[in-house]
Amino acid sequence: MHLIRHGEADLAVRSSEGLTTVELYGELDLVLVQRVRPELDVLAREAPALAVDLQRVTFCDASGLGLLVRCAQRVRERGAGWRLVCDRPMILRLVRLAGLDDVLCPSPPAAPPPGPRTTAQPGRLRV
C-alpha cells in the first residue's frame, strides 16, 4: 500500500492490488476542486481502477459533482474500474436529485434497521 497526503490534508492517495483510492477531506467546493483536479485528472488517466472516497467530505456543491462526473467518465472511457465511496446522506441525496446515480454509482448506504415497511406515495420522490 502506498499513501500520499497532499497539501493541507485535502487529498490522500493509496494504492493496493491494482486499486487506487483517493480520499478527499473537507468541503468539496470550487476551492477544493481547483486544488485536487490536477491530481485526479492524472489518476483518472493512469490508475487501473479508481475509487473516490467521500466519507470525510462535509459538503459538496455543483463544482464538486462536476469534478466527480468528469473523473468517472474519464475512467470509464478507457475501460478502467470506477467506484464512488460515500456514506454521507446529504451528498447521496444531492447525487440523486441531480440525476447522477447512473454516472457516479454511489455505493448504497447501510441498510435501514428492521421494522415496519413504509411505501412511498406514487409520484413522490423519496430521498
N, C-alpha and C positions, 0 to 999 in steps of 0.2 A: 504494500500500500504506500502511496506517495501523497503527502499532504502539503499543500502550499497555501499559506494565508497571504492575502494581498491587502495593501493599504491599511485602512482603519477597520479591519475586520469586516469588510463589505462582502468578501468572497473567499471561499475556501474550496480547493480542488483536491480530490483524491482519486486515485486510480487503483483498481484491483481487478485482476482476472478479466480484462477486456472491457470493463465498465468504468467510465469516468463520471464521477458525481461532483456537481457544483453545488455548494451550499451558499445561499445568499442570506444576508443579515440586514436587518433594519427595515427601512421603508423603500419599497420598490417603486420609486417615483422618478421623475426626469433626471434628477441629480444622480441617483444611483445608476440608472440606465446608462447615462453618459460615461460613468466610471467603469462599468463592467462590460459594456457592449464589445469592446475590442477583444477581451479575453474570451467571451462567449462565442464571438464570431470564429476565432481560431479553433476552439474546441468543437464547434458545430461542423467545421470543415475537416477535422482530423480525428476525432475520437471514434473508435469502433462502435461504441454505444454510449449515449449520454443521458444522464439523469440530472434534472434540475430540482433541487430540494428547497422548498419554500417554507419549511416548518419553523424557521426563525425569522420570517418576514412578518412584520407587524402591520403593514399597509401596502396596498398595490393600487396604482391608478392606471389610466389608459396607456400611458407610455410603458409601464411595466408589462401590461398584457401584450402590447405591440412587440416588445423585445422577446417575450416568450413565444409568440406566434412565429416571429422571424426565425428564431432558433429552431423550433420544432420543424418548420418547413424545410430549412436548410439541411437538417439532419436526415429527415425522411427522403428528401430529393436524391440523396446519394445512397439510399438504402441502408442506412445505419439505424440502430435501435434508439428510440426516444422514450423517455418516461418523465412525467412530472410528479414529484412527491410533494403532497400538500395535505395537511390535516386542519387547515385554518378555515372554519365555516365562512367567514367573511370573504375570503379570496375565492373559495369554491363557488359561493353564491355569485360573485362578480363574473367568474368564468361562465357559469350557466346563463346569467342574464345577458351577457354579451354574445351568447350563442357559440361559444368556442369549445364546448365539450369535445366535439369530434376532432378538433385541431389539436388541443392540448392533452386530451385523455387523462385528466387528473385521476390519481389513484382514489378509489372510493373511500369515503370516510368510514370510521368504525361503525359497525352495526349497532342500531339502536337497542336499548335494553328490551328484554321480552316484556310484553304487556299487551293490552288491548290494541287492536289494529284500528287505525283511522283511515278513512278513504277521503281523497281529495274530491271536492265538488267538480263536476265536469266544467271545463273551460277555465279553470283557475290554476295558475302555476303555483306549485308548492316548492319552496326552496328552503 
